[in-house]
Structures are given as C-alpha cells and as structure tokens.
Amino acid sequence: MRVFWCLVFLAVPILAVLSCIYAEDYGLWFPGEAETLLGKQIDDLFYMINIIVTVTFIGSNAGLCYVIWRASGKQEEGGKAWFCHGVHSLEVIWSIVPACILMFISLYQLDVWMQFRVRTNYPTEAAAKPVAEVTARQFEWRIRYPAPGKDLQLQPQPDDLYTVNDLHVPVNQPVMIQLRTIDVQHSFFVPDLRVKQDAIPGQVIPIWFNVLHNGEYDLTCAELCGWGHYKMRGRVVAEPVEDFQAYLVKLQAEQSYDGVANEDSPELAQSGEE
C-alpha cells in the first residue's frame, strides 16, 4: 500500500500543474491578457502567488511521500518501533519561512493596492472629472453622463444624459466613474480590465482604470443580488476621445429635453417604484 499512496501524493501535484498549464485551452483561465496597466500588475501578483503556492504544494506532497515510504516499511522481527517527539529546529524553520513569505507578499502588493484603492493615489485629472456615474439596481446598470462640455455633479442635473447597460469611456487615458446602488449590494466586475468593486447602499465609490485598446468588454454583477442576478449584464466600450465625445453628442440629440432623460433618472425611477 505504501507504493500506492506514494503514487497518489505524487500524482496530485503533477495533475494540478498540468491543469494550470492547459486551463487556458479549456477556457478555465483569465479571459485573455489584461486590458489595463493596473490589470497587468494584478496579473503579475497573481502569477507570483500562484508560483509560490505551487512550489509549496509540491514540496509538501514530496515530504508526505518521503514520510509514507520511510514509516510504512517492514520492521525487523522483534525490532522496536521508532518514536520521535519532534525536531525543534525544523519547527522553527517551517514557522519562520512561511511568515517571511507572507510578509514579502504583503509588502510587494502594497504599490498595486495603493494605486487602485488609496484615494491620494488616484490620477488627479481623472479624479477631478469623472466620466460617468454607474448606478446598480435590480437588475441593470444605469449610467449617467454629464452633458458635453460639463463636469459630472454628485446630484443629477436637468441636462444629464442617461443610458442603460452601455458604459462608454475614452481609451488610453485614466478615467474614473462613480459607483453606487439604489437597492441591494451589487458588484461592478469587468473581467478583461481586472476591475471589481462592490456597490454598497448609501455610498458613492470611485473606480478608476486606464483601458489600453479599443474594444467592447463584458460588464457583469459579481454579487448575488436577487432572482434576476444572472441577467444583470452590460458592456464597457473603450473608444478614442473623439468618438466618445461624438457619442455624448449623439446621446444628447436622442435625449433632447422632452422628459425622457428625467424619466430615466435613477432617483426618479426609484421614487416612481415607491
């Protein structure tokens, strides 16, 4: 039996490594390369932690194989069983080494965390002029843009522009959106951009990112928010600044002041439901 169990503990890490290598071929890995600068740094952190965990996992299984092989061998007839209370030096080593690894990871990730979540590290221009406000509700994303040439205000303005599940942003420059929810907790998740942030009732949460390439990216809700959670999908469209401004002008023409924009206001929609 010791051969069998040794093979089992050897096979598990081998299969784990192979699954990581071929996971992308079966759609079980990241959805392509990160489309933001910060996302690339997040990927680097993930791969570094994954390598550390993999090496530790393989080492642990190799140790188990060694123990099983040595401890399950046949004893000489009449021989005494061997007992070991422990090795103090080994206990110190396997306490200090993991602590050092965890300390290294915690310090190494601080720069990325500060860029993404520490308010003083937000890009100044993007923080001063948010592109849009995204309001989550069961079960859609309400987007509010300022009128062309104006800045986004915390309170809706009469000439604000509205759309649903369709967030447009300029490409290749830092942009910020204000995230909120008018009912339950939701989660703003764009896998290709490596952006994920919970929307908390009663809070307005800033999110910033810098999309590197033109394209359309899936926007989903990553927080179970009710029976219609599965259909709470939208898109993020990254396009040149000129096309983004043209989109706002087109949206303004479509929603010329005739009450349509006000009816689409998240606040008025909520009060109407009540």
N, C-alpha and C positions, 0 to 999 in steps of 0.2 A: 504493500500500500504506500510505502514511502515514495516509491518511484512515481506512482500515480499523482500523489499530492504535490510532489515537486514539479511535475509537468504542468499541473493546474496553475500553480503560483507563477510559473514561468510563462505560461500561455496568456494569462490575463494581461500583463503589461504589454506583451507583444501585440495582442489584438487591440488594445487601447491605442497604441502608437499607430498601428495601421488604420484604425478608424479615423484618427486625426488627419492622416496623410490623404486618405481618399474621401473624406467627408465632403469636400467641395464638389466632387464629381456627382454626388447624390443630393446636392442642394441642402446639406446639413451644416454648412459653414456660413461665414459672413456673406451678405449679398454683394459680392464684388469688393473692389477697393473703396476706401472711404473717400467721399467727395468733398471733404472739408479738411483744412490744415489741422485743426484740432482733432478731427476724427482719425487722422493718420497717427497722431501721438497717442490717442486712446488705443488704437490697434497695436502700437508698439508695446504699450503697457500690458495689454492682454497676452501678446505672444511671449513677452518676458516671463510673466507669471505662469503661463502655460508650460514653458520650458522648465522652470523651477519645480512645478508640481510634478511634471513627467519624470524628471530625474529622481525626485524624492520617492515617487511611487515605484519606479523600477528598483531603486536601492532597497526599499522596504521589502518588496517581494523577493529580491535576491537574498536578503537576510533571513526571511521566512524559509526559503528553500534550504539554506545552509543549516538552520536550526532543525528543520524536519529531518534532513539527511543524517545529521550527527546524532540526534536524540532518539531516532527510531531504529537504529542499527541493533543487531542482535548482541546481547551481552554474553560474556563468557559464563559458563555454567558455574554457579556459586559465586559469581562476581557481585560486588556491592554496587548499588545504584549511586550515580554521581549527583550531588546536590550543590547548587551554587546560590548563595543568598543574593548576589548581585555584585557588579563591578562599579565602584563609586566613580572612577574616572570616566567610564562610559556614560554614566547617568549625567555627569556634569557636561560632557560633550554634547549629548543629544538634547540637553536643555538650552545650552548657550547657542549652539549653531542655529536652531530654528528661531530663537529670539533675534539673533543678528540678521537672519534673512528677512523676517517680518519688519524689523526696523529699517532695513535697506529699502524694502518695497514702499513703506510708509513715507520715507523721505524722498524717494525717487519720483513718486506720483504727485508730490505737492505742487510742482510747477504747473502740471496739467490741470489739477483741481483749481488752483488759483485763477488760471486763465478762464476757466469755464464758469466758476461759481462765485468768486470773490468780487464784490461789487467794484472795488477800486481798480481791478484789472480789466474791466470792460473797455473795449475800444471807445475812445472818447467821442468821436464823431457819431458812431452808431448809437451809443447810449443817449446822445443828445437828440437824435432824430429817429425814433423807432419807425420802422417801415409800416407796421400794421399791429392791430390788436386782434388776437385769436381768442374767441370765447367758445369754450366747450359746453355742449348741452346734450341731453339725451335726444337724438343720437346723431349729432352732426357738429361740424366746426363752422362757427360764424366768424367771418373775417371782416374787420372794419379798417378801411384805409382813410387817411386824410385826403382832402381834395388836392389836386395838383398844385404845387407851389406852397402848400401849407404844411404845418407840423402836426403830428398826432397829439391830441389832447386826452387827458385822462377821462374827461366826460365827453360823451358823443356830441358832435356839432351838427347843425342842420345840413351842412353840405358834405358831410362824411359819405364815403362810398362803401357799399356792402356787397358781399358775395358769400357763398356757402361752399365749403369743402374745396376751395380753389385759392391757394395762397401763392401769390407771385412775389418774387424777390429779385433784386439785381444780383448778377453773377460777379464773382471775383472781387468782392469787396465785403467788409464786415457789415452785417445787417443785424438789427435787433427787433424782436417782436415782444409784445406784452401779452402774457398768457393769463387767462382767468377762466372760471367756470361759474355758471349761474344755477347749478343744481348740485350734483354729487361730485365726487372726486373722479377726475379723468387723468389720462397720461398722454402728453404730446410726444409721439415717437416717430422719427423719420430714420429708419434703419440705415439707409445709404449715407446719411450725413452723420451718423453716430450721435444723434441728438435725442435725448429722452428726459422729459421733465413732467412731474406730476402737476396737475392743475388743482389747487386747493381752494375750496369755497371761502370767499371773503378776502382773498389775496390776489394781488396783481404781480405776477412773477416775470421778470425779464429773462429772455433767452437770446443769445447771440450765436451766430455762425457765419462762416465765410465759404460759400459754395464755389468750387473751383471750375466747374464746367457747366455749360448749358444742359438743360435736361429736365425731365419730369421725374419726381421721386415720390414714392408712396408715403402718405401720412396716415397713421393708424392710432387707435387708442389702445394703450398697453395696460389699462386698468379696468378690471371687470366692473362695468358701470350700470348694468341692468340687462334686461332681456334683449335689447337691440344692440348690445355691445359689438357683436360680430359685424354689423354693417356700418359702423362708425369709421368710415374711410374717406380720405381726401387725397389731395396731391399738393406738392410743392413744386412750383415751376420756377426754375432759375433761368434768367434771360438777361441779355445786355441792358444797360441802364436805359438806352433809347427805347428799346422795346417795352421795358417796364413802365416808362413814362407814357408811352403810347397806349398801353393797356389801361392805365388810370384815366386817360382822356376818353378812351372808348367807353369805359365803365361809367364815367361821368355823363357822357351823352346818353347812354342807355337808361341811366337813373336820374335824368333831369328832374328837377324838383316838381314832383307831382304826387308826393306822398308815398311813393314806392320805397324810397330809401328809409323813410321813417318807420314804415311797417316792418322792414327787415331789421330794424334796430334790436339787438338782443334784449335791451332793457324793456322796450315796449312789448316785445314778444312775450317776455316773461310776465309782465303785468297783464297782458291780454289773456294768458292762460289762467291766471288767478281770478 
